[in-house]
Amino acid sequence: MRKRTAYTLLAVLAFLCALAVAIYLRQVAPPEAARLLPESDAIVFVNLKPLRAATHFEQRPFSPNSFKEFIDATGILPERDIDDVAFALHQMPDPKGANGPVGFTEVFEGRFDGERLTKYFEAHAIGKESYAGRIIYSMPSEERTVRVALLGYDMVTASNMPTTEQIHSVLDRQRAAASPFAGSSLLGARYAEVPAFSSAWAVGRIGLPFGNEGRITVMGLELPLPVDSTFVASLRYTTALHLRIDEITASDDDAERSARALNGLLAMARAVMQESNGLKEVGDSIRIERRKDRVELTATVPNDAWKSLGAEK
C-alpha cells in the first residue's frame, strides 16, 4: 500500500514538473505569429495590445482611404482588430523589380470574421489553390500578386513574394506551431537576445528595407553602417518607453569604428533636439556604447516627454 502511494505521488510530481516546464517554455517561446514565418533575412514583430490599451488609438482610426472597400466588406478595422503582426523580410535578387529591394511575408493575429473575409477573397481573387488543407487566394496588388490564406478564426497570412514557397512554408509551419522550438533559423538564433516583455522587436538585417546601393539611408540621412549589418532591436514599455538596438559586427575593431561614427551623428542630432523640450529629454537619454563586437544604443522616452511632444506644434 505504501509503495502504491509513493508511486502515485511520484507520478503526480512528474506530471506537475512536466506541466511547469511546458508552461515555462511557452512563456519564453517566440510569439506564435513569429514562429509561423518562413526563412528570411529579417523579422519584425509588433504586439499592438499594450499600445492600444495605453493610447486608445483605435478610437481615432487612421487607415488610408484605399482600405475603405476592404473595411466595409469585411468589418475589419485594423486599428481595433489586429493584436499581433509579424513580418518576414526577404531580400529580392532584383531590387528594381515589382517587389523593390524587399519582399514581405506577414502573419496577422486578431479578431476576424472568417465568413466575410472569405467572401471578399472569393470576389476579388484572380486565382486560388488548395494547400495543406487551406485555400490560398491570389489577390491583385498594383504590379504584384499578393497571396493570402486564413490560418484559423484568428489568424491570416499574406505574402507578396513571386512564388508560393514562402506562404507554403507558413502553412507547413502551422502544424508544428504548438512547439516552443518551432520557427525559422533566424528566430532560433536571435530571439533569445530580445529583452523580456518587449512589445515590439526586430532581428536580422534590419537595415534591409533602408538599403540603397550598399548604404543604409533613413529619411535622407545616410548612416555609417554596412547594409548587411545584423541587429537585435526592441521597444519595451514600463513606466516609460525603452528602446534598445544592438548592432552585431564582425570584429571588435568594426564595433569601435561604428560606435565612433554613430556617436558623431548623435552629437549633431542632439544639437537639433535642443530646440524641443520633449526631444531634448529623449536626446539626452540616448547612449551609444561598444561592448566587444557589439554596439549598443539605448534610449528612454518618459511619459511626460510624450505629452510635451504632443503639445508642441
VEXFIKOL-993974 format. One record per residue (C-alpha): residue in three letters; z, y, x. Coordinates in steps of 0.05 Angstrom, whole numbers, plus 32768, in hexadecimal, padded with zeros to 4 digits. Last residue first. Layout:
N
AlaZYX
...
***
This chain:
313
Lys7D7085A98041
Glu7DB585918054
Ala7DE28572801F
Gly7DC8852C802A
Leu7DD485318075
Ser7E1B854A8068
Lys7E2985108039
Trp7E0D84DC8068
Ala7E3684FA80A1
Asp7E7484F58075
Asn7E6984AA806F
Pro7E6884A180BB
Val7E26848E80DE
Thr7E358465811C
Ala7E0784558156
Thr7DFF841D8189
Leu7DC8841081BB
Glu7DCF83D581EB
Val7D9E83C98224
Arg7D9E8382823D
Asp7D92835F8280
Lys7DD8836D829A
Arg7DFA83998265
Arg7DD883DD8266
Glu7DF484128238
Ile7DD884428204
Arg7E0B846481D7
Ile7DFC848C8199
Ser7E3984AB8177
Asp7E2884F3818C
Gly7DE484ED816B
Val7E0384D78129
Glu7E3485118129
Lys7DFD8541813B
Leu7DD085248105
Gly7E02853680CF
Asn7E10857C80EA
Ser7DC6858A80F5
Glu7DAD85B8812E
Gln7DCF858D8163
Met7D9F85558151
Val7D6685758179
Ala7D8E857781BA
Arg7DA6853081AB
Ala7D5E851881A9
Met7D51853381EF
Ala7D8E8510820C
Leu7D7C84D181E6
Leu7D3784D08206
Gly7D5684D2824B
Asn7D88849C8236
Leu7D4D84718221
Ala7D2C84788265
Arg7D6B8468828C
Ala7D7B842C8260
Ser7D3484108267
Arg7D36841682B3
Glu7D7983F382B6
Ala7D6283BC8287
Asp7D2583AF82B1
Asp7D5183AB82EF
Asp7D80837982CD
Ser7D44834C82BD
Ala7D1283378287
Thr7D2E83648251
Ile7D5583598211
Glu7D5C839981E9
Asp7D9B839981BE
Ile7D9D83C78182
Arg7DDD83D8815C
Leu7DE584058120
His7E27840F80FC
Leu7E2B843180B8
Ala7E71844880A7
Thr7EB1842D8087
Thr7E9183E8808D
Tyr7E4483E5808D
Arg7E1D83BD80C0
Leu7DD683CA80D7
Ser7DB9839B810B
Ala7D8683958143
Val7D77835C8173
Phe7D3C836E819E
Thr7D06834F81C9
Ser7CD6837D81EE
Asp7C8C836B81E4
Val7C7683B481DB
Pro7C9683C7821D
Leu7CC983FF8214
Pro7CC784488229
Leu7CC0846081E1
Glu7C85848981CB
Leu7C9684BB8195
Gly7C6084C5815F
Met7C8E84AD8127
Val7C9F846F8150
Thr7C7084598188
Ile7C79841A81B0
Arg7C44841181E6
Gly7C1383DA81F9
Glu7BD783F781D4
Asn7C01840A8197
Gly7C3F83E48183
Phe7C6A83FE814B
Pro7C6783C0811F
Leu7C758394815D
Gly7CAF83BC8178
Ile7CDE838B8157
Arg7CC683528183
Gly7CFD8323816E
Val7D39832F8142
Ala7D49835D8108
Trp7D87836C80DF
Ala7D9E838A809E
Ser7DE083828079
Ser7E04836A80B8
Phe7E44834580A6
Ala7E48832280EA
Pro7E2383418124
Val7DDE83218132
Glu7DE082FA8173
Ala7DE482B68150
Tyr7DA282C8812E
Arg7D7C82C88170
Ala7D6482828185
Gly7D67825F8141
Leu7D458299811E
Leu7D0E829A8153
Ser7D05824F814D
Ser7CFB82558102
Gly7D2D823F80CE
Ala7D5B820680BA
Phe7D9E81FC80DD
Pro7DC7820F80A0
Ser7DA481D7807A
Ala7D9781E78031
Ala7D5482058046
Ala7D3781C18058
Arg7D0881BA801C
Gln7CFC8204801C
Arg7CE081FE8062
Asp7CA081DD8048
Leu7C9582158016
Val7C9E824A804C
Ser7C708224807B
His7C3A82228046
Ile7C41826E8042
Gln7C358273808D
Glu7BFB82438093
Thr7BD4825D8057
Thr7BA382858081
Pro7B9382D08089
Met7BDD82E58087
Asn7BF18312804D
Ser7C2D82E7803A
Ala7C5A82E57FFD
Thr7C9882BF7FE8
Val7CC182C57FA8
Met7D0882AE7F9B
Asp7D3A82B17F61
Tyr7D1F82807F2D
Gly7CFF82557F62
Leu7CCE82597F9C
Leu7C9B82827F76
Ala7C5C828A7F9F
Val7C3282C37FBB
Arg7BF482C77FE7
Val7BDC830D7FF9
Thr7B9183138005
Arg7B7A834E802E
Glu7B498388802B
Glu7B7083AD7FF4
Ser7BA1837A7FD8
Pro7B8383417FB0
Met7BB4830A7F9B
Ser7BAE82C17FAE
Tyr7BE182997F86
Ile7C07825F7FA4
Ile7C20822D7F70
Arg7C5B82027F84
Gly7C6781B77F88
Ala7C5D81B47FD3
Tyr7C1981D77FCD
Ser7BEE81E77F90
Glu7BB7821A7F9A
Lys7BA3825C7F7C
Gly7B69828D7F79
Ile7B5682D57F68
Ala7B9B82E07F49
His7BA5831A7F19
Ala7BB382FA7ED5
Glu7BD482BB7EF0
Phe7C0082E47F1F
Tyr7C1783107EE6
Lys7C2482D57EB8
Thr7C4C82B47EEF
Leu7C7882F27EF7
Arg7C8482F57EAD
Glu7C9B82AC7EAB
Gly7CC382B17EEB
Asp7CEC82ED7ED4
Phe7D0983007F17
Arg7D50830F7F30
Gly7D5883117F7C
Glu7D3D82F17FBB
Phe7CFD83077FDD
Val7CDC82E08015
Glu7CA68302803F
Thr7C6E82F0806E
Phe7C4E832A8092
Gly7C13833980C0
Val7C15836B80F9
Pro7BE1838F8123
Gly7BB583A380E7
Asn7BB0837080AF
Ala7B67837F809F
Gly7B54837B80E8
Lys7B5C83B0811E
Pro7B99838E813E
Asp7B6F834E8147
Pro7B9C8315815F
Met7BD18328812C
Gln7C1A8329813F
His7C4383098107
Leu7C80832980E8
Ala7CAD82FE80BC
Phe7CD083278087
Ala7D1083168060
Val7D2583398020
Asp7D6783317FFD
Asp7D81834D7FBB
Ile7D4283627F96
Asp7D4D83737F4C
Arg7D6383BC7F48
Glu7D3A83E07F7E
Pro7D0083AE7F74
Leu7CFB83BB7F28
Ile7CDF837A7F0C
Gly7CCC837C7EC2
Thr7C8F83527ED3
Ala7C5683787EB0
Asp7C7483BE7EB2
Ile7C8C83B77EFA
Phe7C49839B7F12
Glu7C2283D37EEE
Lys7C5084087F0B
Phe7C4E83EF7F53
Ser7C16841F7F66
Asn7C4284577F4D
Pro7C70844D7F88
Ser7CB6842E7F7F
Phe7CEB84647F86
Pro7D1C84517F4F
Arg7D59847F7F49
Gln7D8D84537F27
Glu7D7C841B7F57
Phe7D9784487F8F
His7DDE84387F78
Thr7DF584517FBD
Ala7E2D84227FD3
Ala7E1F83E77FA5
Arg7DD483EB7FB1
Leu7DDF83EE7FFD
Pro7E0D83B27FFA
Lys7DDB838A7FCF
Leu7D9C839B7FF7
Asn7DA38365802B
Val7D6B8373805D
Phe7D4C8342808E
Val7D17834F80C3
Ile7CF9831780ED
Ala7CCC831C812A
Asp7C9382F7814E
Ser7C8D82C18119
Glu7C9882788107
Pro7C9F827280BB
Leu7CD58292808F
Leu7D0082658063
Arg7D3F826E808D
Ala7D3B82BA8083
Ala7D3E82B48037
Glu7D778282803F
Pro7DA282B38064
Pro7DB1829D80AC
Ala7DEA826B80B3
Val7E31828380C4
Gln7E4B827B807D
Arg7E24823A806F
Leu7E40821C80AF
Tyr7E86822F809B
Ile7E7F82108056
Ala7E6381D08074
Val7E9B81CC80A7
Ala7ED081D68071
Leu7EAF81A08045
Ala7EAE81708080
Cys7EF7817E808E
Leu7F0A81758044
Phe7EE481338041
Ala7F06811A8081
Leu7F4A812F8066
Val7F3D810A8024
Ala7F2680CC8049
Leu7F6380CE8077
Leu7F9180D6803B
Thr7F70809A8018
Tyr7F7580708058
Ala7FBF8082805E
Thr7FCC80708015
Arg7FA9802D801E
Lys7FD1801F805D
Arg801280308039
Met800080008000
***
